[in-house]
Structure formats: C-alpha cells, structure tokens
C-alpha cells in the first residue's frame, strides 16, 4: 500500500496517460510491463499485468522468410521484403518458399527414413 498522487490525462493523439507520484520513502524493485487497466466511474483503478507473449521459434530460415510452428500447432510461413523491391517479390517469394519446402522434405525423409 502506498500513499501518493495519481494524475490522469488525455494526450493530443487521444491516448490516455496516468502518472503516480509516491509521497512515501519506499525502496522497491523497478519493473515495466504490459497491463490491462480498468478505470471505473467511481474513480477506482484496477491494473493486472498481462503475461508475456510467447514467440514462435523459427525451425527453418532463409534470407527474407522463416517457417515456424505456433502454440496452436499450426505452421506459419513468414516472408518480408522492402517496399522498394516490389519487382523482385514474386521471384524471391517462390525461391525462398521452395528452399524452405525442400528443407522440410529433407527433414521428413531423415525422420521417417
């Protein structure tokens, strides 16, 4: 429990802001996180930290692409390319998707041998 001053505000871009200034001498561990915040009509504020996102680890990688399996057991192929390379997109996409598909086929042959 801490005593302090809470300031709520609204930025020019429409996002809300909250600042808490403690009025006590307290030593605690500093932290940052992503929270669900609920501000009630009576002024009560409830905050609950959200769990960190579990990122998929790439199983196969190429220059601009990767293949991973998600927590939902679905396969994800990710491809990215700079906007100024639009004319190269079809060629690179086909080449890299084919290269990753060959790696998957090799892995299947090795494991099911």
MDAnalysis code that builds the backbone (N, CA, C; Angstrom):
import MDAnalysis as mda
import numpy as np

u = mda.Universe.empty(339, n_residues=113, atom_resindex=np.repeat(np.arange(113), 3), trajectory=True)
u.add_TopologyAttr("name", ["N", "CA", "C"] * 113)
u.add_TopologyAttr("resid", np.arange(1, 114))
u.add_TopologyAttr("resname", ["UNK", "UNK", "UNK", "UNK", "UNK", "UNK", "UNK", "UNK", "UNK", "UNK", "UNK", "UNK", "UNK", "UNK", "UNK", "UNK", "UNK", "UNK", "UNK", "UNK", "UNK", "UNK", "UNK", "UNK", "UNK", "UNK", "UNK", "UNK", "UNK", "UNK", "UNK", "UNK", "UNK", "UNK", "UNK", "UNK", "UNK", "UNK", "UNK", "UNK", "UNK", "UNK", "UNK", "UNK", "UNK", "UNK", "UNK", "UNK", "UNK", "UNK", "UNK", "UNK", "UNK", "UNK", "UNK", "UNK", "UNK", "UNK", "UNK", "UNK", "UNK", "UNK", "UNK", "UNK", "UNK", "UNK", "UNK", "UNK", "UNK", "UNK", "UNK", "UNK", "UNK", "UNK", "UNK", "UNK", "UNK", "UNK", "UNK", "UNK", "UNK", "UNK", "UNK", "UNK", "UNK", "UNK", "UNK", "UNK", "UNK", "UNK", "UNK", "UNK", "UNK", "UNK", "UNK", "UNK", "UNK", "UNK", "UNK", "UNK", "UNK", "UNK", "UNK", "UNK", "UNK", "UNK", "UNK", "UNK", "UNK", "UNK", "UNK", "UNK", "UNK"])
u.atoms.positions = np.array([
    [0.856, -1.174, 0.000],
    [0.000, 0.000, 0.000],
    [0.902, 1.238, 0.000],
    [0.590, 2.152, -0.873],
    [1.365, 3.388, -0.973],
    [0.419, 4.578, -0.976],
    [0.837, 5.639, -0.324],
    [0.110, 6.907, -0.406],
    [0.777, 7.756, -1.471],
    [-0.034, 8.446, -2.269],
    [0.552, 9.275, -3.308],
    [-0.500, 10.048, -4.068],
    [-0.065, 10.623, -5.168],
    [-0.926, 11.444, -6.008],
    [-0.986, 10.822, -7.397],
    [-2.184, 10.557, -7.879],
    [-2.390, 9.973, -9.204],
    [-2.955, 11.040, -10.129],
    [-2.286, 11.251, -11.254],
    [-2.746, 12.212, -12.243],
    [-3.166, 11.460, -13.493],
    [-4.398, 11.677, -13.921],
    [-4.917, 11.059, -15.146],
    [-5.024, 12.139, -16.214],
    [-4.691, 11.788, -17.457],
    [-4.755, 12.779, -18.523],
    [-5.070, 12.165, -19.869],
    [-5.242, 13.030, -20.831],
    [-5.541, 12.628, -22.200],
    [-4.569, 13.374, -23.111],
    [-3.810, 12.621, -23.906],
    [-2.846, 13.234, -24.817],
    [-3.556, 13.782, -26.047],
    [-2.852, 14.605, -26.829],
    [-3.432, 15.200, -28.036],
    [-3.831, 14.150, -29.065],
    [-3.144, 12.990, -29.058],
    [-3.456, 11.945, -30.027],
    [-4.589, 11.026, -29.559],
    [-5.213, 11.345, -28.429],
    [-6.348, 10.583, -27.935],
    [-5.989, 9.465, -26.966],
    [-4.700, 9.222, -26.743],
    [-4.286, 8.174, -25.804],
    [-4.332, 8.717, -24.377],
    [-4.667, 7.838, -23.460],
    [-4.758, 8.223, -22.056],
    [-3.420, 8.008, -21.352],
    [-3.207, 8.765, -20.285],
    [-1.959, 8.678, -19.530],
    [-2.295, 8.714, -18.040],
    [-1.513, 7.993, -17.250],
    [-1.662, 8.010, -15.793],
    [-0.274, 8.084, -15.178],
    [-0.089, 9.005, -14.252],
    [1.175, 9.158, -13.533],
    [0.882, 9.077, -12.041],
    [1.659, 8.253, -11.327],
    [1.519, 8.136, -9.881],
    [2.799, 8.630, -9.237],
    [2.665, 9.564, -8.301],
    [3.822, 10.061, -7.558],
    [3.647, 9.658, -6.099],
    [4.572, 8.834, -5.627],
    [4.520, 8.325, -4.265],
    [4.926, 9.419, -3.282],
    [4.224, 9.497, -2.159],
    [4.521, 10.509, -1.132],
    [5.280, 9.898, 0.047],
    [5.775, 8.680, -0.106],
    [6.488, 7.990, 0.967],
    [7.897, 7.659, 0.499],
    [8.778, 7.382, 1.464],
    [10.110, 6.870, 1.137],
    [10.001, 5.353, 1.051],
    [10.086, 4.834, -0.165],
    [9.908, 3.399, -0.385],
    [11.045, 2.900, -1.251],
    [11.543, 1.718, -0.938],
    [12.532, 1.038, -1.792],
    [11.858, -0.202, -2.340],
    [11.772, -0.281, -3.652],
    [11.189, -1.469, -4.279],
    [11.873, -1.719, -5.610],
    [11.693, -2.920, -6.127],
    [12.299, -3.295, -7.406],
    [11.552, -2.610, -8.553],
    [12.302, -1.947, -9.433],
    [11.691, -1.298, -10.597],
    [11.291, -2.364, -11.615],
    [10.207, -2.143, -12.339],
    [9.758, -3.075, -13.378],
    [8.940, -2.329, -14.412],
    [8.776, -2.956, -15.540],
    [7.867, -2.441, -16.559],
    [7.124, -3.637, -17.138],
    [5.967, -3.398, -17.682],
    [5.172, -4.476, -18.238],
    [3.985, -3.937, -18.995],
    [3.234, -4.850, -19.579],
    [2.003, -4.517, -20.279],
    [0.838, -4.912, -19.373],
    [-0.087, -3.995, -19.173],
    [-1.158, -4.210, -18.209],
    [-2.530, -4.006, -18.836],
    [-3.508, -4.704, -18.284],
    [-4.914, -4.396, -18.555],
    [-5.304, -3.412, -17.458],
    [-5.808, -2.247, -17.841],
    [-6.170, -1.213, -16.878],
    [-7.649, -0.919, -17.020],
    [-8.332, -0.917, -15.891],
    [-9.742, -0.552, -15.880],
    [-9.919, 0.646, -14.954],
    [-10.457, 1.723, -15.477],
    [-10.777, 2.892, -14.670],
    [-12.288, 2.925, -14.545],
    [-12.759, 2.840, -13.315],
    [-14.195, 2.757, -13.065],
    [-14.788, 4.160, -12.901],
    [-16.097, 4.239, -13.047],
    [-16.770, 5.536, -12.962],
    [-16.653, 6.177, -11.583],
    [-16.394, 5.361, -10.555],
    [-16.265, 5.917, -9.202],
    [-14.820, 6.303, -8.864],
    [-13.889, 6.205, -9.847],
    [-12.505, 6.612, -9.629],
    [-11.570, 5.470, -9.260],
    [-12.109, 4.291, -8.989],
    [-11.245, 3.148, -8.693],
    [-10.497, 2.726, -9.951],
    [-9.254, 2.305, -9.770],
    [-8.429, 1.857, -10.897],
    [-7.909, 0.468, -10.578],
    [-8.083, -0.447, -11.531],
    [-7.614, -1.819, -11.371],
    [-6.627, -2.122, -12.496],
    [-5.477, -2.663, -12.115],
    [-4.440, -2.995, -13.095],
    [-4.031, -4.445, -12.908],
    [-3.929, -5.161, -14.017],
    [-3.479, -6.550, -13.978],
    [-2.469, -6.745, -15.099],
    [-1.276, -7.250, -14.738],
    [-0.222, -7.440, -15.737],
    [-0.589, -8.583, -16.672],
    [-0.362, -8.358, -17.971],
    [-0.617, -9.403, -18.967],
    [0.616, -10.290, -19.073],
    [0.422, -11.597, -19.312],
    [1.586, -12.475, -19.484],
    [2.346, -12.091, -20.753],
    [3.657, -12.324, -20.741],
    [4.446, -12.014, -21.925],
    [4.059, -12.933, -23.063],
    [4.089, -12.383, -24.253],
    [3.766, -13.146, -25.457],
    [4.838, -14.201, -25.704],
    [4.403, -15.417, -26.010],
    [5.337, -16.485, -26.345],
    [5.546, -16.438, -27.851],
    [6.764, -16.148, -28.262],
    [7.059, -16.036, -29.693],
    [7.410, -17.396, -30.266],
    [6.996, -17.612, -31.515],
    [7.339, -18.845, -32.211],
    [8.813, -18.814, -32.595],
    [9.493, -19.935, -32.423],
    [10.891, -20.030, -32.832],
    [10.939, -20.603, -34.243],
    [11.700, -19.946, -35.113],
    [11.812, -20.396, -36.497],
    [12.507, -21.755, -36.549],
    [11.913, -22.683, -37.292],
    [12.517, -24.006, -37.480],
    [13.463, -23.955, -38.674],
    [13.041, -23.274, -39.738],
    [13.880, -23.062, -40.916],
    [13.861, -21.579, -41.262],
    [15.011, -21.079, -41.733],
    [15.130, -19.668, -42.114],
    [15.746, -19.557, -43.503],
    [15.408, -18.484, -44.193],
    [16.074, -18.097, -45.426],
    [16.295, -16.595, -45.323],
    [16.723, -15.951, -46.398],
    [17.070, -14.524, -46.340],
    [15.920, -13.651, -45.838],
    [14.731, -13.807, -46.409],
    [13.596, -12.954, -46.073],
    [12.417, -13.744, -45.524],
    [12.623, -15.010, -45.149],
    [11.493, -15.836, -44.754],
    [11.875, -16.816, -43.647],
    [10.845, -17.347, -43.016],
    [11.056, -18.359, -41.991],
    [9.811, -19.233, -41.882],
    [10.006, -20.425, -41.332],
    [8.907, -21.349, -41.085],
    [8.932, -21.689, -39.606],
    [7.780, -21.590, -38.952],
    [7.702, -21.913, -37.531],
    [6.389, -22.621, -37.253],
    [6.342, -23.264, -36.087],
    [5.097, -23.892, -35.656],
    [4.619, -23.132, -34.430],
    [3.365, -22.709, -34.454],
    [2.814, -21.904, -33.379],
    [2.371, -22.740, -32.196],
    [1.996, -22.051, -31.121],
    [1.481, -22.706, -29.925],
    [0.193, -23.461, -30.238],
    [-0.494, -23.032, -31.290],
    [-1.746, -23.673, -31.703],
    [-1.515, -24.861, -32.639],
    [-0.241, -25.280, -32.790],
    [0.170, -26.421, -33.625],
    [-0.052, -26.171, -35.113],
    [-0.225, -24.921, -35.513],
    [-0.343, -24.562, -36.924],
    [1.024, -24.135, -37.422],
    [1.269, -24.348, -38.718],
    [2.528, -23.959, -39.338],
    [2.393, -22.555, -39.913],
    [3.441, -21.734, -39.723],
    [3.431, -20.353, -40.194],
    [4.654, -20.097, -41.062],
    [4.398, -19.589, -42.273],
    [5.457, -19.172, -43.191],
    [5.437, -17.655, -43.213],
    [6.560, -17.031, -42.868],
    [6.657, -15.578, -42.827],
    [7.628, -15.120, -43.900],
    [7.214, -14.131, -44.671],
    [8.050, -13.562, -45.722],
    [7.935, -12.048, -45.657],
    [9.063, -11.346, -45.731],
    [9.023, -9.885, -45.753],
    [10.037, -9.366, -46.759],
    [9.701, -8.225, -47.339],
    [10.562, -7.615, -48.342],
    [10.309, -6.110, -48.322],
    [11.361, -5.330, -48.515],
    [11.211, -3.874, -48.551],
    [10.301, -3.455, -49.700],
    [9.580, -2.372, -49.462],
    [8.630, -1.869, -50.452],
    [9.305, -1.537, -51.787],
    [10.530, -1.046, -51.740],
    [11.211, -0.646, -52.977],
    [11.698, -1.843, -53.791],
    [11.510, -3.065, -53.314],
    [11.910, -4.270, -54.040],
    [10.693, -5.044, -54.565],
    [9.593, -4.342, -54.797],
    [8.346, -4.980, -55.230],
    [8.532, -5.820, -56.488],
    [9.346, -5.347, -57.429],
    [9.533, -6.090, -58.684],
    [10.239, -7.429, -58.448],
    [10.979, -7.568, -57.346],
    [11.669, -8.823, -57.022],
    [10.818, -9.766, -56.181],
    [9.679, -9.303, -55.698],
    [8.868, -10.086, -54.773],
    [8.475, -11.458, -55.327],
    [7.890, -11.573, -56.531],
    [7.477, -12.906, -56.990],
    [8.642, -13.901, -57.062],
    [9.763, -13.457, -57.607],
    [10.920, -14.345, -57.762],
    [11.465, -14.786, -56.399],
    [11.657, -13.816, -55.482],
    [12.204, -14.149, -54.162],
    [11.239, -14.998, -53.349],
    [9.959, -14.704, -53.436],
    [8.958, -15.467, -52.686],
    [8.946, -16.927, -53.129],
    [8.914, -17.159, -54.436],
    [8.906, -18.528, -54.959],
    [10.210, -19.240, -54.600],
    [11.341, -18.555, -54.771],
    [12.643, -19.164, -54.483],
    [12.772, -19.554, -53.012],
    [12.437, -18.637, -52.109],
    [12.616, -18.906, -50.691],
    [11.582, -19.880, -50.141],
    [10.350, -19.802, -50.628],
    [9.337, -20.776, -50.198],
    [9.742, -22.172, -50.672],
    [10.275, -22.267, -51.893],
    [10.749, -23.554, -52.411],
    [11.915, -24.092, -51.615],
    [12.843, -23.214, -51.233],
    [14.011, -23.644, -50.451],
    [13.581, -24.170, -49.089],
    [12.648, -23.499, -48.446],
    [12.170, -23.967, -47.144],
    [11.380, -25.262, -47.309],
    [10.595, -25.389, -48.371],
    [9.855, -26.633, -48.619],
    [10.819, -27.799, -48.811],
    [11.938, -27.571, -49.506],
    [12.946, -28.634, -49.675],
    [13.558, -29.023, -48.341],
    [13.823, -28.054, -47.474],
    [14.361, -28.355, -46.148],
    [13.374, -29.197, -45.342],
    [12.087, -28.879, -45.442],
    [11.058, -29.655, -44.744],
    [11.032, -31.079, -45.294],
    [11.082, -31.227, -46.610],
    [11.044, -32.558, -47.221],
    [12.262, -33.369, -46.781],
    [13.450, -32.765, -46.770],
    [14.664, -33.463, -46.315],
    [14.519, -33.920, -44.871],
    [13.974, -33.059, -44.032],
    [13.784, -33.390, -42.611],
    [12.790, -34.535, -42.460],
    [11.735, -34.538, -43.267],
    [10.744, -35.626, -43.215],
    [11.372, -36.941, -43.650],
    [12.212, -36.911, -44.685],
    [12.857, -38.128, -45.165],
    [13.825, -38.663, -44.107],
    [14.573, -37.775, -43.465],
    [15.527, -38.194, -42.427],
    [14.795, -38.812, -41.243],
    [13.701, -38.190, -40.809],
    [12.973, -38.659, -39.624],
    [12.125, -39.901, -39.902],
    [11.645, -40.044, -41.123],
    [10.773, -41.184, -41.445],
    [11.514, -42.249, -42.228],
    [12.786, -41.993, -42.540],
    [13.714, -42.758, -43.271],
    [13.470, -44.067, -43.727],
])
